[in-house]
Amino acid sequence: MATYEFTVSVRTQYLPEQSDPERTSFVFTYSITIKNTGTVAAQLISRHWVITDANNHIEEVRGLGVVGHQPLLQPGEQFEYTSGSALQTPQGSMVGEYFCVAEDGHQFEAKIPEFVLSLPRTLH
């Protein structure tokens, strides 16, 4: 029986050199690994993000592919990319999904688990 599944993992990083806290601009990168954990080859077609800052300001982003690619992943293959987001607060979160189409025509969504964007904590 065919299974359709992409597993998504995320790593984040704060970029102090691109941020300007005095102007309420906090820049983060997120590195995403998408792995085809299903049994059928499938292509990532589009993305949908919900980005929320600490003031509950919500921004939705939709678009084709990721960083200019619409990767076709065979079972067991993975695709990695890094992108970024700027927030007006030092903390926020992102969640979303990828819309995918398997080579047999089956359509499915791959959930992107919610992750936190936050300045690193420092000890004094």
MDAnalysis code that builds the backbone (N, CA, C; Angstrom):
import MDAnalysis as mda
import numpy as np

u = mda.Universe.empty(372, n_residues=124, atom_resindex=np.repeat(np.arange(124), 3), trajectory=True)
u.add_TopologyAttr("name", ["N", "CA", "C"] * 124)
u.add_TopologyAttr("resid", np.arange(1, 125))
u.add_TopologyAttr("resname", ["MET", "ALA", "THR", "TYR", "GLU", "PHE", "THR", "VAL", "SER", "VAL", "ARG", "THR", "GLN", "TYR", "LEU", "PRO", "GLU", "GLN", "SER", "ASP", "PRO", "GLU", "ARG", "THR", "SER", "PHE", "VAL", "PHE", "THR", "TYR", "SER", "ILE", "THR", "ILE", "LYS", "ASN", "THR", "GLY", "THR", "VAL", "ALA", "ALA", "GLN", "LEU", "ILE", "SER", "ARG", "HIS", "TRP", "VAL", "ILE", "THR", "ASP", "ALA", "ASN", "ASN", "HIS", "ILE", "GLU", "GLU", "VAL", "ARG", "GLY", "LEU", "GLY", "VAL", "VAL", "GLY", "HIS", "GLN", "PRO", "LEU", "LEU", "GLN", "PRO", "GLY", "GLU", "GLN", "PHE", "GLU", "TYR", "THR", "SER", "GLY", "SER", "ALA", "LEU", "GLN", "THR", "PRO", "GLN", "GLY", "SER", "MET", "VAL", "GLY", "GLU", "TYR", "PHE", "CYS", "VAL", "ALA", "GLU", "ASP", "GLY", "HIS", "GLN", "PHE", "GLU", "ALA", "LYS", "ILE", "PRO", "GLU", "PHE", "VAL", "LEU", "SER", "LEU", "PRO", "ARG", "THR", "LEU", "HIS"])
u.atoms.positions = np.array([
    [0.841, -1.181, 0.000],
    [0.000, 0.000, 0.000],
    [0.893, 1.255, 0.000],
    [0.543, 2.231, -0.818],
    [1.330, 3.458, -0.942],
    [1.104, 4.360, 0.273],
    [2.187, 4.985, 0.727],
    [2.074, 6.006, 1.775],
    [2.691, 7.288, 1.259],
    [2.096, 8.391, 1.673],
    [2.513, 9.717, 1.199],
    [2.874, 10.556, 2.412],
    [4.178, 10.771, 2.599],
    [4.585, 11.504, 3.792],
    [5.953, 12.148, 3.595],
    [6.018, 13.425, 3.908],
    [7.278, 14.135, 4.037],
    [7.431, 14.479, 5.518],
    [8.608, 14.240, 6.061],
    [8.910, 14.610, 7.437],
    [9.789, 15.859, 7.396],
    [9.428, 16.843, 8.209],
    [10.100, 18.145, 8.179],
    [10.770, 18.410, 9.521],
    [12.051, 18.797, 9.497],
    [12.745, 19.212, 10.718],
    [13.365, 20.589, 10.487],
    [13.533, 21.335, 11.595],
    [13.924, 22.745, 11.507],
    [15.016, 23.074, 12.522],
    [15.982, 23.904, 12.088],
    [16.978, 24.509, 12.991],
    [16.900, 26.011, 12.767],
    [16.981, 26.781, 13.853],
    [16.884, 28.242, 13.733],
    [18.147, 28.908, 14.279],
    [18.346, 30.158, 13.846],
    [19.484, 30.934, 14.335],
    [19.131, 32.414, 14.269],
    [19.498, 33.136, 15.310],
    [19.349, 34.587, 15.353],
    [20.558, 35.220, 14.669],
    [20.327, 36.268, 13.866],
    [21.416, 36.950, 13.166],
    [21.594, 38.364, 13.721],
    [22.412, 38.529, 14.763],
    [22.570, 39.853, 15.365],
    [23.166, 40.878, 14.399],
    [24.025, 40.425, 13.473],
    [24.676, 41.355, 12.548],
    [23.699, 41.948, 11.526],
    [22.555, 41.299, 11.315],
    [21.547, 41.826, 10.391],
    [20.356, 42.448, 11.119],
    [20.341, 42.329, 12.435],
    [19.236, 42.844, 13.238],
    [19.529, 44.251, 13.727],
    [18.467, 44.966, 14.067],
    [18.595, 46.318, 14.621],
    [17.529, 46.483, 15.710],
    [17.835, 46.005, 16.926],
    [16.840, 46.048, 18.004],
    [16.292, 47.451, 18.273],
    [17.105, 48.479, 18.086],
    [16.621, 49.842, 18.320],
    [15.519, 50.230, 17.338],
    [15.509, 49.599, 16.193],
    [14.464, 49.841, 15.180],
    [13.472, 48.677, 15.124],
    [13.436, 47.889, 16.196],
    [12.571, 46.711, 16.323],
    [12.637, 45.808, 15.096],
    [13.856, 45.458, 14.707],
    [14.072, 44.518, 13.609],
    [14.963, 43.385, 14.107],
    [14.400, 42.179, 14.133],
    [15.102, 40.998, 14.626],
    [15.084, 39.961, 13.503],
    [16.268, 39.596, 13.002],
    [16.370, 38.727, 11.835],
    [16.816, 37.330, 12.258],
    [16.133, 36.343, 11.708],
    [16.409, 34.945, 12.016],
    [16.550, 34.158, 10.717],
    [17.350, 33.096, 10.757],
    [17.347, 32.124, 9.672],
    [16.737, 30.836, 10.200],
    [16.193, 30.069, 9.280],
    [15.726, 28.731, 9.626],
    [16.194, 27.789, 8.520],
    [16.767, 26.676, 8.949],
    [17.234, 25.657, 8.021],
    [16.269, 24.484, 8.109],
    [15.733, 24.112, 6.955],
    [14.694, 23.087, 6.878],
    [15.254, 21.856, 6.180],
    [14.958, 20.690, 6.737],
    [15.232, 19.415, 6.078],
    [13.893, 18.740, 5.820],
    [13.636, 18.429, 4.553],
    [12.405, 17.758, 4.142],
    [12.807, 16.370, 3.656],
    [12.268, 15.339, 4.272],
    [12.616, 13.969, 3.886],
    [11.365, 13.233, 3.443],
    [11.452, 12.534, 2.320],
    [10.332, 11.714, 1.858],
    [10.356, 10.416, 2.655],
    [9.484, 10.323, 3.658],
    [9.398, 9.127, 4.491],
    [8.240, 8.239, 4.040],
    [7.657, 8.565, 2.886],
    [6.611, 7.736, 2.302],
    [7.204, 6.687, 1.372],
    [6.322, 6.043, 0.604],
    [6.750, 4.970, -0.293],
    [6.641, 5.351, -1.767],
    [6.220, 6.586, -2.050],
    [6.020, 7.044, -3.422],
    [6.795, 8.351, -3.630],
    [7.458, 8.480, -4.775],
    [8.139, 9.734, -5.100],
    [7.106, 10.858, -5.159],
    [7.494, 12.045, -4.663],
    [6.558, 13.172, -4.638],
    [7.332, 14.470, -4.788],
    [6.617, 15.491, -5.276],
    [7.219, 16.798, -5.511],
    [6.574, 17.844, -4.620],
    [7.414, 18.676, -4.013],
    [6.941, 19.823, -3.244],
    [6.564, 20.901, -4.263],
    [5.307, 21.336, -4.228],
    [4.817, 22.301, -5.204],
    [4.786, 23.720, -4.626],
    [4.240, 23.864, -3.416],
    [4.096, 25.210, -2.845],
    [4.186, 25.155, -1.330],
    [4.251, 26.368, -0.735],
    [4.393, 26.484, 0.715],
    [3.364, 27.474, 1.251],
    [3.039, 27.305, 2.527],
    [2.174, 28.238, 3.254],
    [2.745, 28.366, 4.662],
    [3.071, 29.598, 5.040],
    [3.618, 29.890, 6.368],
    [2.667, 30.806, 7.121],
    [2.589, 30.607, 8.436],
    [1.938, 31.548, 9.345],
    [3.021, 31.975, 10.339],
    [3.378, 33.261, 10.278],
    [4.449, 33.804, 11.119],
    [3.802, 34.726, 12.150],
    [4.065, 34.464, 13.425],
    [3.455, 35.236, 14.505],
    [4.553, 35.806, 15.383],
    [4.501, 37.132, 15.653],
    [5.495, 37.705, 16.562],
    [4.917, 37.770, 17.979],
    [5.704, 38.283, 18.921],
    [5.298, 38.305, 20.331],
    [4.135, 39.255, 20.601],
    [3.829, 40.151, 19.656],
    [2.672, 41.046, 19.784],
    [1.423, 40.457, 19.127],
    [1.489, 39.179, 18.757],
    [0.416, 38.487, 18.045],
    [0.115, 39.079, 16.677],
    [1.098, 39.768, 16.086],
    [0.976, 40.205, 14.699],
    [1.224, 38.973, 13.823],
    [0.269, 38.670, 12.942],
    [0.346, 37.476, 12.108],
    [0.564, 37.866, 10.654],
    [1.514, 37.189, 10.029],
    [1.770, 37.374, 8.605],
    [1.673, 36.005, 7.941],
    [0.912, 35.917, 6.859],
    [0.819, 34.672, 6.108],
    [1.593, 34.824, 4.806],
    [2.332, 33.785, 4.458],
    [3.136, 33.790, 3.242],
    [2.788, 32.530, 2.451],
    [2.466, 32.717, 1.184],
    [2.201, 31.600, 0.276],
    [3.053, 31.782, -0.964],
    [3.498, 30.682, -1.538],
    [4.277, 30.803, -2.763],
    [4.630, 29.451, -3.326],
    [5.093, 29.473, -4.565],
    [5.518, 28.250, -5.228],
    [6.883, 27.828, -4.716],
    [7.043, 26.539, -4.485],
    [8.330, 25.968, -4.134],
    [8.954, 26.564, -2.888],
    [10.243, 26.282, -2.749],
    [11.048, 26.806, -1.639],
    [12.382, 27.251, -2.215],
    [12.815, 28.451, -1.901],
    [14.058, 29.059, -2.393],
    [14.296, 28.777, -3.879],
    [13.240, 28.934, -4.677],
    [13.366, 28.761, -6.116],
    [13.354, 27.326, -6.613],
    [13.048, 26.378, -5.748],
    [13.048, 24.957, -6.131],
    [11.694, 24.325, -5.840],
    [11.359, 23.317, -6.633],
    [10.215, 22.445, -6.378],
    [10.760, 21.019, -6.409],
    [11.442, 20.629, -5.317],
    [12.172, 19.354, -5.349],
    [11.259, 18.133, -5.497],
    [11.703, 17.201, -6.339],
    [11.076, 15.892, -6.481],
    [11.913, 14.918, -5.664],
    [11.288, 14.325, -4.657],
    [12.015, 13.452, -3.735],
    [11.555, 12.010, -3.872],
    [12.503, 11.135, -4.138],
    [12.232, 9.702, -4.138],
    [12.115, 9.246, -2.679],
    [11.481, 8.113, -2.406],
    [11.424, 7.617, -1.029],
    [12.832, 7.560, -0.424],
    [12.973, 8.125, 0.767],
    [14.255, 8.137, 1.465],
    [15.129, 9.340, 1.145],
    [14.839, 10.064, 0.071],
    [15.634, 11.244, -0.272],
    [15.215, 12.439, 0.567],
    [16.143, 13.398, 0.700],
    [15.824, 14.618, 1.435],
    [16.356, 15.839, 0.699],
    [15.769, 16.987, 1.049],
    [16.142, 18.274, 0.470],
    [16.317, 19.239, 1.629],
    [17.401, 20.008, 1.602],
    [17.664, 20.971, 2.668],
    [17.791, 22.365, 2.081],
    [17.276, 23.344, 2.816],
    [17.442, 24.730, 2.391],
    [17.421, 25.630, 3.616],
    [17.925, 26.850, 3.428],
    [17.918, 27.851, 4.491],
    [17.251, 29.105, 3.961],
    [16.391, 29.688, 4.774],
    [15.722, 30.933, 4.438],
    [15.695, 31.793, 5.695],
    [14.985, 32.900, 5.645],
    [14.986, 33.785, 6.798],
    [13.686, 34.531, 6.973],
    [13.580, 35.166, 8.144],
    [12.402, 35.953, 8.467],
    [12.824, 37.069, 9.423],
    [12.210, 38.229, 9.251],
    [12.455, 39.354, 10.155],
    [11.199, 39.598, 10.973],
    [11.375, 39.766, 12.275],
    [10.264, 40.047, 13.184],
    [10.452, 41.427, 13.798],
    [9.359, 41.983, 14.300],
    [9.428, 43.256, 15.021],
    [9.601, 43.046, 16.521],
    [9.642, 41.800, 16.958],
    [9.831, 41.473, 18.374],
    [10.967, 40.446, 18.481],
    [11.580, 40.316, 19.668],
    [12.699, 39.385, 19.813],
    [12.293, 37.909, 19.812],
    [10.991, 37.632, 19.880],
    [10.512, 36.259, 19.829],
    [9.322, 36.172, 18.882],
    [9.131, 34.976, 18.366],
    [7.991, 34.701, 17.517],
    [7.969, 33.228, 17.190],
    [7.058, 32.853, 16.293],
    [6.978, 31.450, 15.891],
    [6.524, 31.365, 14.442],
    [6.788, 30.203, 13.857],
    [6.357, 29.916, 12.498],
    [5.769, 28.511, 12.466],
    [4.773, 28.332, 11.625],
    [4.149, 27.025, 11.403],
    [3.610, 27.041, 9.981],
    [3.423, 25.885, 9.389],
    [2.891, 25.889, 8.036],
    [2.776, 24.512, 7.444],
    [2.694, 24.491, 6.096],
    [2.622, 23.218, 5.396],
    [3.134, 23.397, 3.970],
    [3.563, 22.275, 3.433],
    [3.942, 22.201, 2.032],
    [2.859, 21.418, 1.306],
    [2.468, 21.898, 0.130],
    [1.538, 21.172, -0.721],
    [2.365, 20.323, -1.673],
    [2.061, 19.034, -1.734],
    [2.873, 18.094, -2.493],
    [2.000, 17.258, -3.423],
    [2.609, 16.789, -4.507],
    [1.927, 15.899, -5.444],
    [2.840, 14.705, -5.698],
    [2.293, 13.510, -5.462],
    [3.049, 12.282, -5.701],
    [3.051, 11.955, -7.189],
    [4.008, 11.125, -7.605],
    [4.118, 10.811, -9.027],
    [2.903, 10.050, -9.554],
    [2.089, 9.471, -8.666],
    [0.857, 8.802, -9.109],
    [-0.339, 9.762, -9.119],
    [-0.074, 11.060, -8.859],
    [-1.136, 12.068, -8.898],
    [-1.786, 12.374, -7.569],
    [-1.501, 11.580, -6.548],
    [-2.088, 11.819, -5.216],
    [-1.547, 13.132, -4.643],
    [-2.451, 13.968, -4.117],
    [-2.048, 15.242, -3.507],
    [-2.104, 15.114, -1.989],
    [-1.133, 15.743, -1.308],
    [-1.122, 15.702, 0.157],
    [-0.387, 16.920, 0.695],
    [-0.608, 17.194, 1.976],
    [0.100, 18.276, 2.659],
    [1.101, 17.689, 3.635],
    [2.283, 18.291, 3.670],
    [3.298, 17.933, 4.657],
    [3.319, 19.049, 5.689],
    [2.958, 18.720, 6.912],
    [2.909, 19.724, 7.978],
    [4.316, 20.126, 8.398],
    [4.484, 21.427, 8.601],
    [5.732, 21.955, 9.149],
    [5.441, 22.225, 10.624],
    [6.081, 21.508, 11.520],
    [5.776, 21.704, 12.941],
    [6.120, 23.126, 13.382],
    [5.331, 23.644, 14.317],
    [5.593, 24.992, 14.823],
    [6.986, 25.040, 15.452],
    [7.708, 26.114, 15.166],
    [9.009, 26.309, 15.787],
    [9.128, 27.758, 16.240],
    [10.005, 27.959, 17.225],
    [10.164, 29.268, 17.856],
    [11.377, 29.977, 17.277],
    [11.215, 31.274, 17.030],
    [12.321, 32.167, 16.685],
    [12.550, 33.030, 17.924],
    [13.746, 32.982, 18.481],
    [13.994, 33.701, 19.729],
    [15.467, 34.045, 19.870],
    [15.721, 35.211, 20.458],
    [17.091, 35.579, 20.758],
    [17.662, 34.555, 21.729],
    [18.946, 34.227, 21.577],
    [19.559, 33.296, 22.526],
    [19.584, 33.912, 23.927],
    [19.405, 33.082, 24.897],
    [19.441, 33.531, 26.290],
    [20.896, 33.652, 26.730],
    [21.195, 34.683, 27.510],
    [22.538, 34.864, 28.013],
    [22.517, 34.876, 29.539],
    [23.588, 34.377, 30.146],
    [23.715, 34.389, 31.595],
    [24.636, 35.527, 31.990],
    [24.249, 36.221, 33.056],
    [25.080, 37.335, 33.553],
    [25.667, 36.978, 34.885],
])
